[in-house]
């Protein structure tokens, strides 16, 4: 059998080559967009870290020589160190409280809420959907009224028991961080295979033992992921803290804001870098405990 | 060992009766299958026995002790789930130890019993693996081992082979059956697969819409079904509608007047003349021939081959007969008729059965 000679081998070949080239160009373009997104994300971080080791007097870029003097300034500043530890403390307690509340509520909403499930889910996510400043203002009004209400009920409360105290701030932080904890835990509960609990019961475990030995270990990654996010969010929170903090105390972001209003030296960059480091440490701890996969929602 | 009795069990979910008036006695060592289409109430019944559902009415007796109201953890059951439900955060050994820990079995005895049960399911060397590192069949066997290692009074299996591929499923039927016979544990097995139920069970309970239709040994269910639903659900069946012409309970035979002539059928009870009934005959009970049968005793229906298919062990035909009657026939693979051939379908009275509607 003879093959009919291809009348135009050259145009065909060049069409294939052109196709290959187009695919390749498309691929490169796509990669470039992705790279740009990452550059966009990471550039501020890189700049702030570089600025923090700037030997010069001002927040300038490019830096003028290398120096750790701004870190020294930060660690020697009573105001900054005080607010750092205050922030860590608030974040710590807010995390503990919202994790405990989050587990309790998520269990109910996912398992037992029935046809109310989606509505209840939406409600608990509200602080995430509403502007943070609105939540803060609402809380502030509420604190005023709550104080007055308690008084009319004849319960004696100190003036500013909510407004000017860590309690009021903590309530705000728990409110804002709760949705994150809820999301982490409810995601792992939605995927939870109910027959695992039934298997445990059939083997002789009580409800409580089943929860402790089977449910809890399996949803643990979701809980830890939620708690981690809660910690980072609380550590970072600005609006709520600004409105609800007591007089004379400040969280780190508030202190930092106060500082950059009047000063323009690289101490601010050093503080920002320390914040980044704390966040990275929190992520590394999660990675070590449960793996980063559990941060997927 | 334990006898299980279920008396008047009913379970309603709102207005829907999932199980209604379920009565059954299950003997010691017996393996009973609950068989039926999805939604027939078989799983609900099993979950009532396990204690995961509270019956609306009725009693469930383990050796004359009513367990209704008792939580599942106090019933001493072993249960195997369709998806195996192995604890993913525990090794095989920890999975097997779980039930023993709940029973405060001493450590040394625990190790011994786990080793023994792993031996029984032929997975002795997999103790340190996690469930995700096992194949489906291995997970299945570990789930069985976990349920049995606690030496439960009753073993409950909820579609345990449904997630396995066909080949493995057939093997596991024999594995489960021989294991159950060896250990002699009273077992309730839920399945929607009739072949599985036939292979595995001592007796089969066929359920539809929350009701038991029939309880019996596999061959009884197959050859003497009590309702159209049962006949239809278990294997292929031909229905021939007719009217009782005469019945002789003493001879155990009944004659029917049908659109394709008078048919005879084995039937032990007397039926009123003129009553409308259905005669059923299985495809493999019918044989095909080109000429009309010589003996007058056998049933013979003339027809034309409408379709024909080859399955290896048999050749199947769909025969169009008078009055739009379509007969399904399974014959020798080498007895070959072609589409369009005029044939006679013959079958013995002993191989037919009557369903009085």
Boltz contact constraints between the chains, C-beta under 6 A:
constraints:
  - contact:
      token1: [A, 195]
      token2: [B, 81]
      max_distance: 6.0
  - contact:
      token1: [A, 195]
      token2: [B, 85]
      max_distance: 6.0
  - contact:
      token1: [A, 196]
      token2: [B, 85]
      max_distance: 6.0
  - contact:
      token1: [A, 198]
      token2: [B, 52]
      max_distance: 6.0
  - contact:
      token1: [A, 199]
      token2: [B, 85]
      max_distance: 6.0
  - contact:
      token1: [A, 201]
      token2: [B, 72]
      max_distance: 6.0
  - contact:
      token1: [A, 201]
      token2: [B, 73]
      max_distance: 6.0
  - contact:
      token1: [A, 202]
      token2: [B, 72]
      max_distance: 6.0
  - contact:
      token1: [A, 202]
      token2: [B, 77]
      max_distance: 6.0
  - contact:
      token1: [A, 202]
      token2: [B, 79]
      max_distance: 6.0
  - contact:
      token1: [A, 203]
      token2: [B, 98]
      max_distance: 6.0
  - contact:
      token1: [A, 203]
      token2: [B, 99]
      max_distance: 6.0
  - contact:
      token1: [A, 203]
      token2: [B, 102]
      max_distance: 6.0
  - contact:
      token1: [A, 204]
      token2: [B, 73]
      max_distance: 6.0
  - contact:
      token1: [A, 204]
      token2: [B, 99]
      max_distance: 6.0
  - contact:
      token1: [A, 204]
      token2: [B, 102]
      max_distance: 6.0
  - contact:
      token1: [A, 204]
      token2: [B, 103]
      max_distance: 6.0
  - contact:
      token1: [A, 205]
      token2: [B, 73]
      max_distance: 6.0
  - contact:
      token1: [A, 205]
      token2: [B, 102]
      max_distance: 6.0
  - contact:
      token1: [A, 206]
      token2: [B, 73]
      max_distance: 6.0
  - contact:
      token1: [A, 214]
      token2: [B, 87]
      max_distance: 6.0
  - contact:
      token1: [A, 217]
      token2: [B, 89]
      max_distance: 6.0
  - contact:
      token1: [A, 218]
      token2: [B, 89]
      max_distance: 6.0
